[in-house]
Amino acid sequence: MTEYVQKIYNTVRQRGRNIPNTMLNRYNDDLNIINKPFHLKGTCDTCVILVHGWTSTPYEMRVLGEQLNVEGFAVDAPLLSGHGTQPEHLENASWDQWVDDVEKVYKRIKKQYAKVYIGGMSVGGNLALHVAANNLDVDGLILMSTPYTLKHEKIGVSMAQVMSKFISYKKKYYPRVWNTEPSITQLISYQRYPISSAFEAHETIRQSHKILRDIVQPVFLIQPKRDHLVSSGSAENIYNRIQSKKKEIRIIEKASHNFMGNGDHAEVFDSVISFIKQN
């Protein structure tokens, strides 16, 4: 068992009382792949690239990927630089390196499939925007909990700048969203992170503002109503600034920031599938 998997295993044991048995059973079955990229072969000429969020791993996209695969789509979920090992590895990973990670996957997949979509969770959605702006032949984007701004962003950034003068790492905090279960992302993500990397994640978001006018592909935005990280107007801000003729927003009730990881909200999965089929 790798050091990363051992730490996640310990986290699961510590939080077991708060985690649904269905999630625990699935987690135990998939223990050795939670920090690995994955590729699912499809039966058609369309592939969906799924990009995980900052500090997480491709496993948070696994359930969505399997649902897409059932519909015949190929799925490719890369592991971003600095992720899936130990938090210290994030210290040397920059925001443009993460863009490059996704761009390399896109160029590889585009050689194999006629149509390629990119879906991203949280900051993974901002990375998808960057790649789509650089590659207009991307066929469409699925942006899940993707920030235009973060809640209390100015205060948060200012506090982080002050803290960084005294400490290098910060523990992650996951508030309980009303009437929702803990997400799989809470288990598989790093439980602490370098503050320097938080600035890189913020830069990913900030830099994406500059390229929204370059987005012309079909876009499906999905935003939890009670997202504890992303500002409530983020989906609308992105929607209003992109130049796509086909664009849609879906707001989800009673969902956490990382809502896709648990396989909840079956109707949202259906909407994602319909979006790809119709575009």
C-alpha positions in Angstrom: 0.0 0.0 0.0 1.5 3.4 -1.0 1.9 6.2 1.6 -0.9 8.1 -0.1 -3.3 5.2 0.0 -2.4 4.4 3.6 -3.2 8.0 4.6 -6.5 7.9 2.8 -7.3 4.6 4.4 -6.6 6.0 7.8 -8.9 9.0 7.0 -11.7 6.6 6.1 -11.3 4.7 9.3 -11.4 7.9 11.3 -14.5 9.2 9.6 -16.3 5.9 9.1 -19.2 6.8 11.3 -20.2 9.7 9.0 -19.8 7.8 5.7 -22.6 5.9 4.0 -21.9 2.1 3.8 -22.4 2.2 0.0 -19.5 4.7 -0.3 -17.3 2.7 2.1 -17.9 -0.5 0.2 -17.1 1.1 -3.1 -14.0 2.8 -1.6 -12.7 -0.5 -0.3 -13.2 -2.2 -3.6 -11.3 0.5 -5.5 -8.6 1.2 -2.9 -5.7 0.6 -5.3 -7.0 2.9 -8.0 -8.1 6.0 -6.1 -4.9 7.9 -7.0 -4.6 6.7 -10.6 -5.6 8.1 -14.0 -8.1 6.0 -15.9 -9.2 5.3 -19.5 -12.5 3.6 -20.4 -12.8 2.4 -23.9 -16.1 3.3 -25.7 -18.1 1.9 -28.6 -18.4 5.2 -30.5 -16.1 7.9 -31.9 -16.6 10.3 -29.0 -14.4 10.6 -25.9 -14.9 12.7 -22.8 -11.9 14.0 -20.9 -12.7 14.4 -17.2 -10.5 16.7 -15.1 -10.5 16.4 -11.3 -10.2 19.4 -9.0 -7.3 20.8 -7.1 -5.9 18.5 -4.3 -8.2 15.7 -5.5 -7.6 12.7 -7.9 -9.4 11.3 -11.0 -11.3 9.0 -8.8 -13.8 11.8 -8.0 -14.8 11.6 -11.6 -15.1 7.8 -11.7 -18.8 7.4 -11.3 -19.6 10.0 -13.9 -17.1 8.4 -16.2 -18.7 5.0 -15.8 -22.1 6.4 -16.5 -20.8 8.0 -19.7 -19.1 4.8 -20.7 -22.4 2.8 -20.3 -23.7 5.2 -23.1 -20.8 4.1 -25.3 -18.5 7.1 -24.8 -14.8 6.6 -24.2 -13.6 8.4 -21.1 -10.1 9.6 -20.2 -9.3 11.0 -16.7 -5.7 12.3 -16.2 -3.9 12.8 -12.9 -2.7 16.4 -12.6 0.9 17.2 -11.7 1.5 17.1 -7.9 -1.6 15.2 -7.1 -2.3 11.6 -5.9 1.1 11.3 -4.0 1.8 13.6 -1.1 1.0 17.3 -0.6 4.6 18.3 -0.8 4.6 17.5 -4.5 2.2 20.4 -5.0 4.9 22.8 -4.1 6.5 22.4 -7.5 3.3 22.3 -9.6 2.1 25.5 -11.3 -1.2 26.5 -12.8 0.1 26.6 -16.3 1.6 23.1 -15.8 -1.9 21.8 -15.0 -3.2 23.4 -18.2 -0.4 21.7 -20.1 -1.3 18.4 -18.4 -4.8 18.6 -19.8 -3.7 20.0 -23.2 -1.4 17.0 -23.7 -4.2 14.6 -23.0 -6.5 16.5 -25.4 -4.0 16.4 -28.2 -3.5 12.7 -27.7 -7.2 11.9 -27.5 -8.1 14.1 -30.5 -5.9 11.9 -32.7 -8.0 8.9 -31.7 -11.5 10.2 -31.7 -13.7 12.3 -34.0 -15.3 14.2 -31.1 -13.8 15.2 -27.8 -15.5 16.9 -24.9 -13.9 18.1 -21.7 -15.5 18.0 -18.3 -14.0 19.6 -15.2 -14.8 19.6 -11.5 -14.1 22.9 -9.7 -10.7 24.2 -10.8 -10.7 21.3 -13.3 -13.4 23.3 -15.1 -11.2 26.3 -15.3 -8.4 24.1 -16.8 -11.0 22.9 -19.3 -11.7 26.5 -20.3 -8.1 27.2 -20.8 -7.7 24.2 -23.1 -10.9 25.0 -25.0 -9.7 28.5 -25.6 -6.4 27.2 -27.0 -8.1 24.5 -29.1 -11.3 25.6 -30.8 -11.9 22.1 -32.1 -12.9 20.9 -28.6 -16.5 19.9 -29.2 -18.0 21.0 -25.9 -17.4 21.7 -22.2 -19.1 20.4 -19.0 -18.2 22.7 -16.2 -19.1 21.4 -12.7 -18.9 23.7 -9.6 -16.5 25.8 -11.7 -15.5 29.1 -10.0 -15.5 32.5 -11.6 -14.9 33.8 -8.1 -14.7 32.2 -4.7 -16.8 33.0 -1.7 -15.2 35.8 0.4 -12.3 35.7 -2.1 -10.7 39.0 -1.3 -10.6 38.3 2.4 -9.5 34.8 1.8 -6.6 35.8 -0.4 -5.5 38.5 2.0 -5.6 36.1 4.9 -3.6 33.5 3.0 -1.0 36.1 2.1 -0.6 36.9 5.8 -0.6 33.2 6.9 2.0 32.3 4.3 4.6 34.5 6.1 4.3 32.3 9.2 3.2 28.8 8.0 3.6 26.8 4.8 0.7 24.4 5.0 -3.0 24.5 5.9 -5.4 21.8 6.8 -8.5 21.4 4.5 -11.9 22.2 5.9 -15.1 20.6 4.7 -18.3 22.1 6.1 -21.3 19.8 6.2 -23.9 20.9 3.6 -27.4 20.6 4.8 -29.1 17.3 4.0 -26.1 16.0 2.0 -23.7 13.1 2.7 -19.9 13.6 2.9 -18.4 13.4 -0.6 -15.9 10.9 -1.8 -13.7 13.9 -2.6 -13.3 14.6 1.1 -11.7 11.2 1.6 -9.4 11.0 -1.4 -8.1 14.6 -1.5 -5.0 15.8 0.4 -6.0 16.6 3.9 -3.6 19.5 4.0 -2.0 21.6 1.3 0.8 24.1 0.6 -0.5 27.6 0.8 1.7 28.4 -2.2 -0.4 25.9 -4.2 -3.6 27.5 -3.2 -2.3 30.7 -4.8 -1.6 28.6 -8.0 -5.2 27.3 -7.9 -6.5 30.9 -7.5 -4.3 32.0 -10.4 -5.9 29.2 -12.6 -9.3 30.8 -11.9 -8.1 34.4 -12.3 -6.4 33.7 -15.6 -9.5 32.0 -17.0 -11.3 35.3 -16.8 -9.1 36.5 -19.7 -10.1 33.8 -22.1 -13.8 33.5 -21.6 -14.5 35.6 -24.7 -12.6 33.0 -26.7 -15.0 30.2 -25.7 -17.4 29.4 -28.6 -18.0 25.7 -28.0 -21.3 24.4 -26.5 -21.1 24.7 -22.7 -23.1 23.0 -19.9 -22.6 24.7 -16.5 -23.7 22.8 -13.4 -23.7 24.7 -10.1 -24.8 23.5 -6.6 -27.0 26.1 -4.9 -25.2 25.8 -1.6 -21.6 25.5 -2.8 -19.5 26.5 0.2 -16.5 27.4 -2.0 -17.7 29.0 -5.2 -19.6 32.3 -5.3 -23.3 31.9 -6.1 -23.0 34.0 -9.3 -20.1 32.1 -10.8 -22.1 30.1 -13.3 -23.9 33.2 -14.5 -20.7 35.2 -14.8 -19.1 32.5 -17.0 -22.3 32.0 -19.0 -22.6 35.8 -19.7 -19.0 36.1 -20.8 -18.5 33.1 -23.1 -19.4 33.5 -26.7 -21.0 30.1 -27.1 -24.3 30.0 -29.0 -25.3 26.8 -27.2 -25.0 27.2 -23.4 -27.0 26.1 -20.5 -26.9 26.5 -16.7 -28.3 23.9 -14.2 -28.6 24.7 -10.5 -28.7 21.8 -8.1 -30.5 21.8 -4.8 -29.0 20.2 -1.7 -25.6 19.4 -3.2 -22.1 19.8 -2.0 -19.3 21.5 -3.9 -17.9 18.1 -5.1 -21.4 16.7 -5.8 -20.5 14.3 -8.7 -18.2 12.0 -6.7 -20.8 10.0 -4.9 -23.0 9.2 -7.8 -25.9 11.3 -6.4 -28.2 13.3 -8.6 -29.0 10.8 -11.3 -30.9 13.4 -13.2 -27.7 15.5 -13.6 -25.9 12.5 -15.1 -28.7 12.2 -17.5 -28.4 15.9 -18.4 -24.7 15.5 -19.1 -25.3 12.5 -21.3 -28.0 14.4 -23.2 -25.8 17.5 -23.6 -23.1 15.4 -25.3 -25.5 13.5 -27.5 -27.2 16.7 -28.7 -24.0 18.6 -29.5 
